[in-house]
Amino acid sequence: MNNNQDTTQEGFSLHDLFFILKNGLRPIIIAVVFLGLLAGIYAYMIADEEYSSNVDVYITPITSSSSSTSSDYTIARYLIVTVSEYFESDTVINTVIEDLGLDESKESFKSKLTVTASTDSYRINVAYQDTDPTLTKAVVNHLVEVAIINQTTDNEERFLPDSIEVVGIYATEDGIYASPNKPLILIVGLLLGAIVGVGIAFIEELFNNSFKTKEQLEAAFDVQVLGIIPEFEIKEDF
């Protein structure tokens, strides 16, 4: 019976947790404020704001053609992936960089470009992200223009049959805000500060060998505490 009581007394309870958090409230608040401030400065003052523009491109049979058959739609479906990869080809990208006079490498351009294909809707979405919202619109529109021209003229880059057409829905407005997610960065900073602060409080408690309660004192020395002298302050009047 005594062993069970000792185990309970030496165990970690919610009261102990509350005591640790209460005593470590100062480092917790400091860590939350400090890391939250750093996150806010980065999100609202340091991080570059980036914008994104996107256009939709449809690969479909030519509807005005009386010879369009179900096989044309099947061909169009299979060509969706091929055309989407073509948007990211060196031929198209190098042409866009040269025509728009962009001061960046092909690799840098590709890192800002996102091309997604949907075979169900015969649709390809082309998106470009940059710090200049006007440039993003110009880039995506010119990407589609270059791809359509290459596929509607007789050249070595043409691979679409005559019964299939590329239809681009051009962007008409500048790019919209895309990143960074400032509120999310701030929240992450505050949460990280709380975690660091709690960790510091537990570390301080780990290296604190003093007794906090009479139960701990009785368990450590196997004695009975007869009384406790409370802590109080004496105010002197001058």
C-alpha positions in Angstrom: 0.0 0.0 0.0 2.8 2.4 0.9 4.7 1.5 -2.3 1.6 2.5 -4.3 1.3 5.8 -2.5 5.0 6.6 -3.1 4.6 5.8 -6.8 1.6 8.1 -7.0 3.4 10.9 -5.2 6.5 10.5 -7.3 4.6 10.3 -10.6 3.9 13.1 -13.0 0.4 14.6 -12.5 -1.6 17.4 -14.1 -0.8 19.5 -11.0 2.9 19.1 -11.7 2.3 20.1 -15.4 0.4 23.2 -14.3 3.1 24.0 -11.8 5.8 23.7 -14.5 3.9 25.9 -17.0 3.1 28.5 -14.4 6.8 28.7 -13.3 7.9 28.7 -16.9 5.4 31.3 -18.0 8.1 33.9 -18.6 10.3 31.9 -21.0 7.2 30.8 -22.8 5.9 34.3 -23.4 9.4 35.5 -24.4 9.8 32.7 -27.0 6.3 33.2 -28.4 6.8 37.0 -28.8 10.3 36.6 -30.2 9.6 33.9 -32.8 6.2 35.4 -33.6 8.0 38.7 -34.3 10.6 37.1 -36.4 7.9 35.3 -38.5 5.9 38.5 -38.9 9.0 40.4 -40.0 9.8 37.7 -42.6 6.3 37.4 -43.9 5.4 41.1 -44.1 8.7 42.8 -44.7 11.3 40.3 -46.1 9.6 37.7 -48.2 9.0 38.7 -51.8 5.4 38.8 -52.8 4.7 36.6 -55.9 1.7 36.6 -58.3 0.3 34.0 -60.6 -1.5 34.0 -63.9 -3.0 31.0 -65.7 -4.7 30.2 -68.9 -6.7 27.2 -70.1 -5.9 25.5 -73.3 -8.3 23.0 -75.0 -7.2 20.2 -77.4 -10.3 19.2 -79.3 -11.3 18.1 -82.8 -12.2 20.8 -85.2 -16.0 21.1 -84.7 -16.6 22.7 -88.2 -15.1 19.7 -89.8 -17.8 17.4 -91.1 -15.3 14.5 -91.0 -14.9 14.7 -87.2 -15.5 11.3 -85.6 -15.3 9.7 -82.2 -11.8 8.6 -83.1 -10.8 12.3 -83.3 -11.8 12.7 -79.7 -9.9 9.7 -78.7 -6.8 11.1 -80.5 -7.3 14.4 -78.8 -7.5 12.7 -75.4 -4.2 10.9 -76.0 -2.5 14.1 -77.2 -3.4 16.0 -74.0 -0.3 14.8 -72.1 1.9 15.3 -75.2 0.8 18.9 -75.6 1.2 19.6 -71.9 4.8 18.4 -72.1 5.3 20.5 -75.2 4.5 23.6 -73.2 7.5 22.8 -71.0 9.8 22.0 -73.9 13.0 23.8 -74.6 11.7 25.1 -77.9 8.7 26.9 -76.5 10.5 28.2 -73.4 13.5 29.5 -75.2 11.2 31.2 -77.7 9.2 32.9 -74.9 12.4 34.0 -73.1 13.8 35.5 -76.2 10.6 37.2 -77.5 9.9 38.8 -74.1 13.5 39.6 -73.4 13.5 37.9 -70.0 16.7 38.0 -68.0 16.6 34.5 -66.6 17.7 31.0 -67.4 15.6 28.2 -68.8 15.9 26.3 -65.5 14.7 29.4 -63.5 11.8 29.8 -66.0 10.7 26.2 -65.6 10.7 26.4 -61.8 8.1 29.1 -62.0 6.0 27.3 -64.6 3.2 24.8 -63.8 1.4 22.8 -66.4 -1.4 20.4 -65.5 -3.4 18.3 -67.9 -7.0 16.9 -67.6 -7.9 14.2 -70.1 -11.5 14.2 -69.0 -12.1 17.8 -70.1 -9.5 17.9 -72.8 -8.0 20.9 -70.9 -4.5 22.0 -70.1 -3.9 24.7 -67.4 -0.7 26.7 -67.8 0.3 28.8 -64.8 3.3 31.1 -64.2 4.4 32.7 -60.9 6.6 35.7 -60.5 7.1 38.9 -58.5 5.7 41.0 -61.4 2.0 40.5 -61.9 2.0 42.1 -65.3 4.8 39.8 -66.5 3.0 36.7 -65.4 0.1 37.5 -67.7 2.4 38.2 -70.6 4.3 35.0 -70.1 1.3 32.6 -70.0 -0.3 34.3 -73.0 2.8 34.1 -75.1 3.4 30.5 -74.1 0.0 29.6 -75.6 0.6 31.8 -78.6 3.9 30.2 -79.4 2.5 26.7 -78.9 -0.5 27.4 -81.1 1.6 29.0 -83.9 4.0 26.0 -83.9 1.1 23.6 -84.2 -0.8 25.5 -86.9 2.1 26.1 -89.2 4.1 23.5 -91.2 7.3 23.1 -89.3 9.3 20.3 -87.7 7.6 21.0 -84.3 4.1 20.2 -85.5 2.7 16.9 -84.3 -1.1 17.6 -84.1 -3.1 16.1 -87.0 -5.2 18.5 -89.1 -8.4 17.4 -87.5 -7.3 18.5 -84.0 -7.0 22.2 -82.9 -5.5 24.1 -80.0 -7.8 26.7 -78.4 -6.3 29.0 -75.8 -8.4 31.1 -73.4 -6.0 34.0 -72.9 -5.5 35.9 -69.6 -7.0 39.4 -69.6 -5.9 40.6 -66.2 -2.6 40.8 -64.3 -1.6 38.0 -62.0 -3.3 37.6 -58.6 -1.4 37.3 -55.3 -0.1 33.8 -54.7 2.5 33.7 -52.0 3.7 33.9 -49.3 0.8 32.9 -47.0 1.5 35.6 -44.4 -1.1 34.7 -41.8 0.0 31.1 -41.9 3.7 32.0 -41.5 2.8 34.1 -38.5 0.7 31.4 -36.9 3.5 28.8 -37.4 5.9 31.2 -35.8 3.7 31.7 -32.7 3.1 27.9 -32.4 6.8 27.3 -32.7 7.5 29.9 -30.1 5.1 28.2 -27.7 6.7 24.8 -28.3 10.2 26.2 -27.7 9.0 28.0 -24.6 7.4 24.9 -23.1 10.5 23.0 -23.9 12.7 25.5 -22.1 10.3 25.4 -19.1 10.6 21.6 -18.9 14.4 21.7 -19.2 14.6 24.2 -16.4 12.4 22.0 -14.3 14.5 19.0 -15.1 17.6 20.7 -13.6 15.7 22.0 -10.6 16.4 19.7 -7.7 14.4 21.7 -5.1 11.3 20.3 -3.4 8.0 21.9 -4.3 5.5 20.1 -2.1 5.5 18.4 1.3 4.6 15.1 -0.4 7.9 15.2 -2.3 9.8 15.9 0.8 8.1 13.1 2.7 8.7 10.6 -0.1 12.3 11.5 -0.5 13.3 11.3 3.2 10.6 8.9 4.6 9.5 11.5 7.2 6.3 13.2 8.1 6.0 16.9 7.7 4.3 18.5 10.7 3.8 21.9 9.3 4.6 24.4 6.5 5.8 27.9 6.9 4.0 30.0 4.3 5.8 32.5 2.1 4.7 36.1 2.6 5.9 39.6 2.3 6.1 42.3 5.0 5.3 45.8 3.8 7.0 48.5 5.8 5.4 51.9 6.1 7.8 54.9 6.0 
